[in-house]
Amino acid sequence: MSKVEDFLTKEEEQEIVEAIRMAEKETSGEIRVHIEKTTSIDAFDRALEVFHLLEMNKTALKNGVLIYVAVKDRTFVICGDQGINEAVTKDFWETTKEIMVGHFKNGDFKQGLIDGITKAGNELKKYFPYKEGDTNELSNEISKGL
């Protein structure tokens, strides 16, 4: 599979958007998923570029989380902003990635993404609980191939 369009069905995309909505319901944190075909640079560097292009670095509490997927390259990165990175344990992103890899190896990309989103949401809820008046600062929609 090397096409972004074939990575997830429309129904799976909607389930992922719903998982993001549910994860963000109890936190001020923001979670985004970005999917593109390939990257010509290191995947982590590209994820950081996308993080800034999506303006995830502009959340009030610096608590955005991006799950970046390069389909053809068969790689993905999870990166968080300064606020969440300072709050979570050092191995948090790696353990989240391991959960996702298990599903990805079986071709269940939707469930891998949902489990990663859920784990990130639970952690965000711990450190950045929802408070009255919190607004959804970023779109929940999956972005593709900037």
MDAnalysis code that builds the backbone (N, CA, C; Angstrom):
import MDAnalysis as mda
import numpy as np

u = mda.Universe.empty(438, n_residues=146, atom_resindex=np.repeat(np.arange(146), 3), trajectory=True)
u.add_TopologyAttr("name", ["N", "CA", "C"] * 146)
u.add_TopologyAttr("resid", np.arange(1, 147))
u.add_TopologyAttr("resname", ["MET", "SER", "LYS", "VAL", "GLU", "ASP", "PHE", "LEU", "THR", "LYS", "GLU", "GLU", "GLU", "GLN", "GLU", "ILE", "VAL", "GLU", "ALA", "ILE", "ARG", "MET", "ALA", "GLU", "LYS", "GLU", "THR", "SER", "GLY", "GLU", "ILE", "ARG", "VAL", "HIS", "ILE", "GLU", "LYS", "THR", "THR", "SER", "ILE", "ASP", "ALA", "PHE", "ASP", "ARG", "ALA", "LEU", "GLU", "VAL", "PHE", "HIS", "LEU", "LEU", "GLU", "MET", "ASN", "LYS", "THR", "ALA", "LEU", "LYS", "ASN", "GLY", "VAL", "LEU", "ILE", "TYR", "VAL", "ALA", "VAL", "LYS", "ASP", "ARG", "THR", "PHE", "VAL", "ILE", "CYS", "GLY", "ASP", "GLN", "GLY", "ILE", "ASN", "GLU", "ALA", "VAL", "THR", "LYS", "ASP", "PHE", "TRP", "GLU", "THR", "THR", "LYS", "GLU", "ILE", "MET", "VAL", "GLY", "HIS", "PHE", "LYS", "ASN", "GLY", "ASP", "PHE", "LYS", "GLN", "GLY", "LEU", "ILE", "ASP", "GLY", "ILE", "THR", "LYS", "ALA", "GLY", "ASN", "GLU", "LEU", "LYS", "LYS", "TYR", "PHE", "PRO", "TYR", "LYS", "GLU", "GLY", "ASP", "THR", "ASN", "GLU", "LEU", "SER", "ASN", "GLU", "ILE", "SER", "LYS", "GLY", "LEU"])
u.atoms.positions = np.array([
    [0.845, -1.179, 0.000],
    [0.000, 0.000, 0.000],
    [0.887, 1.237, 0.000],
    [0.709, 2.052, -1.019],
    [1.546, 3.253, -1.064],
    [0.728, 4.510, -1.324],
    [-0.574, 4.369, -1.389],
    [-1.417, 5.539, -1.642],
    [-2.112, 5.992, -0.369],
    [-2.118, 7.292, -0.165],
    [-2.798, 7.863, 0.992],
    [-4.283, 7.508, 0.960],
    [-4.868, 7.543, -0.245],
    [-6.308, 7.276, -0.388],
    [-6.678, 5.848, 0.019],
    [-5.728, 4.920, -0.099],
    [-6.010, 3.524, 0.230],
    [-5.676, 3.175, 1.675],
    [-5.080, 4.090, 2.398],
    [-4.638, 3.817, 3.762],
    [-5.819, 3.564, 4.696],
    [-6.845, 4.386, 4.583],
    [-8.052, 4.277, 5.415],
    [-9.282, 4.481, 4.547],
    [-10.364, 3.788, 4.880],
    [-11.631, 4.040, 4.200],
    [-12.245, 5.310, 4.793],
    [-13.231, 5.856, 4.107],
    [-13.937, 7.045, 4.634],
    [-14.548, 6.741, 5.996],
    [-15.086, 5.533, 6.150],
    [-15.699, 5.138, 7.424],
    [-14.642, 5.079, 8.529],
    [-13.472, 4.517, 8.195],
    [-12.398, 4.442, 9.185],
    [-11.922, 5.841, 9.565],
    [-11.828, 6.723, 8.581],
    [-11.436, 8.100, 8.871],
    [-12.414, 8.745, 9.843],
    [-13.701, 8.520, 9.636],
    [-14.700, 9.103, 10.528],
    [-14.592, 8.524, 11.942],
    [-14.266, 7.232, 12.052],
    [-14.070, 6.626, 13.371],
    [-12.861, 7.243, 14.075],
    [-11.831, 7.559, 13.322],
    [-10.648, 8.190, 13.894],
    [-10.961, 9.619, 14.341],
    [-11.687, 10.357, 13.530],
    [-12.097, 11.720, 13.901],
    [-12.947, 11.667, 15.176],
    [-13.810, 10.683, 15.278],
    [-14.640, 10.520, 16.481],
    [-13.759, 10.181, 17.689],
    [-12.736, 9.357, 17.492],
    [-11.813, 9.021, 18.583],
    [-11.092, 10.284, 19.063],
    [-10.708, 11.145, 18.135],
    [-10.070, 12.413, 18.502],
    [-11.055, 13.265, 19.293],
    [-12.273, 13.364, 18.807],
    [-13.299, 14.165, 19.499],
    [-13.511, 13.662, 20.927],
    [-13.604, 12.352, 21.070],
    [-13.830, 11.763, 22.401],
    [-12.609, 11.980, 23.304],
    [-11.414, 11.820, 22.751],
    [-10.197, 12.003, 23.542],
    [-10.066, 13.445, 24.020],
    [-10.469, 14.386, 23.179],
    [-10.341, 15.803, 23.526],
    [-11.473, 16.303, 24.420],
    [-12.497, 15.499, 24.567],
    [-13.676, 15.904, 25.336],
    [-13.345, 16.213, 26.801],
    [-12.329, 15.524, 27.340],
    [-12.008, 15.685, 28.760],
    [-10.653, 16.356, 28.987],
    [-10.160, 17.044, 27.954],
    [-8.870, 17.710, 28.083],
    [-8.855, 18.987, 27.247],
    [-7.959, 19.885, 27.605],
    [-7.751, 21.071, 26.774],
    [-6.730, 20.764, 25.679],
    [-6.133, 19.582, 25.729],
    [-5.142, 19.187, 24.735],
    [-5.745, 19.010, 23.354],
    [-4.883, 19.040, 22.356],
    [-5.301, 18.906, 20.959],
    [-4.541, 17.761, 20.305],
    [-5.260, 16.924, 19.571],
    [-4.661, 15.794, 18.881],
    [-4.989, 15.906, 17.400],
    [-3.971, 15.711, 16.568],
    [-4.170, 15.715, 15.116],
    [-3.528, 14.470, 14.525],
    [-4.053, 14.026, 13.393],
    [-3.462, 12.951, 12.601],
    [-3.196, 13.524, 11.220],
    [-1.977, 13.312, 10.738],
    [-1.617, 13.759, 9.392],
    [-1.068, 12.566, 8.626],
    [-1.598, 12.356, 7.412],
    [-1.182, 11.236, 6.572],
    [-0.693, 11.786, 5.240],
    [0.483, 11.317, 4.818],
    [0.957, 11.654, 3.489],
    [1.671, 10.452, 2.891],
    [1.879, 10.505, 1.585],
    [2.436, 9.360, 0.868],
    [3.863, 9.056, 1.319],
    [4.717, 10.057, 1.296],
    [6.131, 9.842, 1.586],
    [6.761, 11.138, 2.060],
    [7.962, 11.035, 2.572],
    [8.724, 12.219, 2.937],
    [10.139, 12.072, 2.401],
    [10.693, 13.168, 1.953],
    [12.057, 13.141, 1.408],
    [13.095, 13.430, 2.485],
    [12.622, 13.748, 3.694],
    [13.539, 14.010, 4.807],
    [13.230, 13.023, 5.935],
    [14.008, 13.063, 6.983],
    [13.779, 12.216, 8.147],
    [12.334, 12.381, 8.634],
    [11.681, 11.277, 8.953],
    [10.259, 11.310, 9.333],
    [10.009, 12.197, 10.550],
    [10.892, 12.161, 11.538],
    [10.705, 13.007, 12.713],
    [10.815, 14.487, 12.334],
    [11.783, 14.807, 11.496],
    [11.925, 16.195, 11.043],
    [10.692, 16.633, 10.260],
    [10.169, 15.744, 9.432],
    [8.965, 16.075, 8.664],
    [7.768, 16.241, 9.602],
    [7.661, 15.387, 10.607],
    [6.559, 15.517, 11.568],
    [6.616, 16.879, 12.258],
    [7.806, 17.322, 12.614],
    [7.944, 18.641, 13.242],
    [7.545, 19.756, 12.280],
    [7.899, 19.617, 11.005],
    [7.474, 20.592, 9.992],
    [5.952, 20.657, 9.930],
    [5.316, 19.482, 9.836],
    [3.853, 19.410, 9.748],
    [3.224, 19.991, 11.014],
    [3.813, 19.693, 12.158],
    [3.338, 20.220, 13.443],
    [3.206, 21.741, 13.358],
    [4.227, 22.381, 12.801],
    [4.218, 23.844, 12.680],
    [3.290, 24.316, 11.557],
    [3.258, 23.590, 10.438],
    [2.363, 23.961, 9.342],
    [0.897, 23.909, 9.772],
    [0.567, 22.957, 10.636],
    [-0.803, 22.833, 11.145],
    [-1.057, 23.775, 12.325],
    [-0.037, 24.556, 12.672],
    [-0.093, 25.532, 13.773],
    [-0.397, 24.890, 15.113],
    [0.081, 23.672, 15.280],
    [-0.127, 22.966, 16.542],
    [0.727, 23.558, 17.653],
    [1.753, 24.294, 17.293],
    [2.618, 24.954, 18.267],
    [1.975, 26.219, 18.835],
    [0.774, 26.538, 18.394],
    [0.112, 27.763, 18.844],
    [-1.005, 27.521, 19.858],
    [-1.112, 26.301, 20.392],
    [-2.140, 26.071, 21.409],
    [-1.742, 26.810, 22.689],
    [-2.739, 27.247, 23.428],
    [-2.502, 28.080, 24.610],
    [-1.585, 27.414, 25.628],
    [-1.777, 26.105, 25.857],
    [-0.996, 25.413, 26.888],
    [0.132, 24.554, 26.320],
    [0.410, 24.717, 25.024],
    [1.484, 23.941, 24.378],
    [1.276, 22.435, 24.591],
    [0.019, 22.005, 24.358],
    [-0.318, 20.610, 24.632],
    [-0.904, 19.895, 23.411],
    [-0.356, 20.193, 22.258],
    [-0.776, 19.513, 21.038],
    [0.015, 18.232, 20.828],
    [-0.651, 17.238, 20.228],
    [-0.016, 15.962, 19.903],
    [-0.322, 15.650, 18.444],
    [0.718, 15.349, 17.685],
    [0.564, 14.989, 16.278],
    [0.976, 13.542, 16.058],
    [0.121, 12.805, 15.350],
    [0.485, 11.482, 14.863],
    [0.669, 11.643, 13.361],
    [1.911, 11.503, 12.922],
    [2.292, 11.691, 11.521],
    [2.560, 10.320, 10.901],
    [1.973, 10.070, 9.714],
    [2.152, 8.797, 9.019],
    [2.602, 9.059, 7.584],
    [3.714, 8.420, 7.189],
    [4.177, 8.430, 5.793],
    [3.899, 7.022, 5.251],
    [2.831, 6.889, 4.485],
    [2.296, 5.585, 4.070],
    [3.302, 4.752, 3.282],
    [3.827, 5.293, 2.203],
    [4.733, 4.528, 1.338],
    [6.017, 4.155, 2.084],
    [6.473, 5.034, 2.970],
    [7.697, 4.803, 3.733],
    [7.490, 3.818, 4.884],
    [6.229, 3.522, 5.167],
    [5.872, 2.610, 6.255],
    [6.471, 3.063, 7.589],
    [6.280, 4.349, 7.863],
    [6.805, 4.907, 9.108],
    [5.806, 5.895, 9.688],
    [5.906, 6.091, 10.980],
    [5.078, 7.094, 11.640],
    [5.816, 7.645, 12.844],
    [5.385, 8.828, 13.262],
    [6.007, 9.541, 14.370],
    [4.896, 10.127, 15.224],
    [5.106, 10.104, 16.516],
    [4.203, 10.808, 17.438],
    [5.034, 11.907, 18.076],
    [4.563, 13.127, 17.984],
    [5.306, 14.207, 18.639],
    [4.339, 15.112, 19.390],
    [4.818, 15.595, 20.516],
    [4.022, 16.475, 21.349],
    [4.710, 17.807, 21.518],
    [3.939, 18.801, 21.869],
    [4.473, 20.136, 22.109],
    [5.135, 20.190, 23.489],
    [5.749, 21.298, 23.775],
    [6.534, 21.483, 24.996],
    [5.753, 21.156, 26.268],
    [4.526, 21.619, 26.379],
    [3.743, 21.417, 27.597],
    [3.522, 19.952, 27.922],
    [3.100, 19.181, 26.937],
    [2.853, 17.755, 27.171],
    [4.171, 17.008, 27.324],
    [5.191, 17.376, 26.558],
    [6.483, 16.698, 26.677],
    [7.097, 16.861, 28.063],
    [6.889, 18.010, 28.676],
    [7.419, 18.239, 30.025],
    [6.630, 17.480, 31.081],
    [5.399, 17.106, 30.771],
    [4.537, 16.456, 31.753],
    [4.638, 14.926, 31.756],
    [4.764, 14.324, 30.581],
    [4.726, 12.853, 30.500],
    [6.081, 12.237, 30.843],
    [6.047, 10.939, 31.153],
    [7.293, 10.220, 31.428],
    [8.112, 10.125, 30.142],
    [9.401, 9.924, 30.286],
    [10.303, 9.886, 29.132],
    [9.942, 8.802, 28.120],
    [9.378, 7.696, 28.590],
    [9.067, 6.586, 27.675],
    [7.631, 6.616, 27.150],
    [6.885, 7.656, 27.476],
    [5.464, 7.676, 27.096],
    [5.251, 7.544, 25.597],
    [5.968, 8.337, 24.797],
    [5.733, 8.309, 23.353],
    [6.156, 6.974, 22.765],
    [7.219, 6.392, 23.296],
    [7.686, 5.102, 22.783],
    [6.684, 3.991, 23.108],
    [6.126, 3.996, 24.318],
    [5.140, 2.960, 24.666],
    [3.859, 3.138, 23.859],
    [3.506, 4.368, 23.574],
    [2.336, 4.628, 22.731],
    [2.599, 4.103, 21.321],
    [3.778, 4.360, 20.824],
    [4.156, 3.900, 19.480],
    [4.125, 2.369, 19.401],
    [4.597, 1.692, 20.446],
    [4.607, 0.223, 20.468],
    [3.198, -0.353, 20.361],
    [2.254, 0.265, 21.039],
    [0.852, -0.180, 20.963],
    [0.362, -0.065, 19.520],
    [0.686, 1.033, 18.889],
    [0.240, 1.266, 17.516],
    [0.911, 0.300, 16.538],
    [2.206, 0.061, 16.721],
    [2.948, -0.832, 15.826],
    [2.320, -2.220, 15.795],
    [1.889, -2.712, 16.943],
    [1.253, -4.025, 16.999],
    [0.076, -4.130, 16.046],
    [-0.754, -3.112, 16.009],
    [-1.903, -3.088, 15.085],
    [-1.447, -2.878, 13.649],
    [-0.494, -1.973, 13.456],
    [-0.017, -1.671, 12.104],
    [0.571, -2.904, 11.432],
    [1.314, -3.710, 12.196],
    [1.917, -4.921, 11.629],
    [0.859, -5.888, 11.117],
    [-0.316, -5.844, 11.732],
    [-1.431, -6.698, 11.310],
    [-2.308, -6.031, 10.257],
    [-1.908, -4.844, 9.790],
    [-2.666, -4.134, 8.771],
    [-3.879, -3.392, 9.300],
    [-4.022, -3.324, 10.629],
    [-5.167, -2.645, 11.232],
    [-4.769, -1.218, 11.608],
    [-4.657, -0.382, 10.574],
    [-4.191, 0.986, 10.771],
    [-5.193, 1.817, 11.573],
    [-6.469, 1.592, 11.304],
    [-7.505, 2.335, 12.027],
    [-7.386, 2.103, 13.529],
    [-7.307, 0.853, 13.947],
    [-7.259, 0.560, 15.381],
    [-5.954, 1.044, 16.001],
    [-4.866, 0.948, 15.259],
    [-3.598, 1.475, 15.756],
    [-3.686, 2.961, 16.039],
    [-4.268, 3.697, 15.102],
    [-4.427, 5.139, 15.290],
    [-5.373, 5.437, 16.450],
    [-6.476, 4.718, 16.520],
    [-7.445, 4.949, 17.601],
    [-6.809, 4.664, 18.963],
    [-6.049, 3.576, 19.075],
    [-5.409, 3.264, 20.353],
    [-4.367, 4.315, 20.729],
    [-3.618, 4.812, 19.742],
    [-2.653, 5.870, 20.004],
    [-3.333, 7.158, 20.439],
    [-4.419, 7.499, 19.776],
    [-5.198, 8.694, 20.113],
    [-5.760, 8.564, 21.527],
    [-6.309, 7.410, 21.840],
    [-6.907, 7.184, 23.160],
    [-5.862, 7.289, 24.264],
    [-4.706, 6.671, 24.042],
    [-3.638, 6.723, 25.054],
    [-3.156, 8.162, 25.239],
    [-2.953, 8.878, 24.147],
    [-2.533, 10.280, 24.241],
    [-3.602, 11.116, 24.949],
    [-4.871, 10.864, 24.618],
    [-5.970, 11.599, 25.249],
    [-6.037, 11.367, 26.748],
    [-5.829, 10.119, 27.168],
    [-5.847, 9.811, 28.608],
    [-4.717, 10.536, 29.336],
    [-3.566, 10.604, 28.688],
    [-2.431, 11.295, 29.300],
    [-2.678, 12.807, 29.334],
    [-3.210, 13.347, 28.258],
    [-3.538, 14.774, 28.231],
    [-4.554, 15.110, 29.316],
    [-5.540, 14.225, 29.488],
    [-6.573, 14.451, 30.506],
    [-5.963, 14.540, 31.905],
    [-4.941, 13.735, 32.153],
    [-4.274, 13.726, 33.454],
    [-3.615, 15.073, 33.757],
    [-2.929, 15.616, 32.769],
    [-2.129, 16.819, 32.983],
    [-2.817, 18.111, 32.538],
    [-3.772, 17.978, 31.632],
    [-4.478, 19.144, 31.099],
    [-5.985, 18.861, 31.067],
    [-6.601, 18.704, 32.246],
    [-8.029, 18.383, 32.265],
    [-8.876, 19.505, 31.670],
    [-10.015, 19.111, 31.139],
    [-10.953, 20.075, 30.570],
    [-11.419, 21.020, 31.668],
    [-11.468, 22.290, 31.339],
    [-11.998, 23.299, 32.262],
    [-13.102, 24.047, 31.545],
    [-14.059, 24.508, 32.293],
    [-15.169, 25.283, 31.733],
    [-14.615, 26.398, 30.858],
    [-15.123, 26.485, 29.645],
    [-14.690, 27.535, 28.731],
    [-13.594, 27.109, 27.764],
    [-13.031, 25.904, 27.966],
    [-12.021, 25.422, 27.005],
    [-12.657, 25.315, 25.624],
    [-11.908, 25.694, 24.619],
    [-12.407, 25.594, 23.248],
    [-11.528, 24.642, 22.450],
    [-12.108, 24.070, 21.412],
    [-11.362, 23.211, 20.507],
    [-10.525, 24.135, 19.617],
    [-9.221, 24.167, 19.867],
    [-8.350, 25.118, 19.174],
    [-7.975, 24.681, 17.766],
    [-8.019, 23.373, 17.494],
    [-7.602, 22.861, 16.199],
    [-8.631, 21.877, 15.659],
    [-8.670, 21.749, 14.352],
    [-9.589, 20.818, 13.701],
    [-9.301, 19.387, 14.132],
    [-10.346, 18.573, 14.200],
    [-10.201, 17.151, 14.506],
    [-10.036, 16.321, 13.235],
    [-10.240, 16.949, 12.085],
    [-10.168, 16.231, 10.824],
    [-8.747, 15.749, 10.534],
    [-8.639, 14.648, 9.830],
    [-7.337, 14.135, 9.413],
    [-6.833, 15.024, 8.280],
    [-5.606, 15.495, 8.409],
    [-5.017, 16.278, 7.318],
    [-4.186, 15.325, 6.457],
    [-4.048, 15.712, 5.187],
    [-3.353, 14.834, 4.256],
    [-2.395, 15.610, 3.387],
    [-1.229, 15.005, 3.154],
    [-0.231, 15.441, 2.203],
    [-0.076, 16.910, 1.946],
    [0.363, 17.667, 2.909],
    [0.557, 19.109, 2.726],
    [1.506, 19.418, 1.597],
])
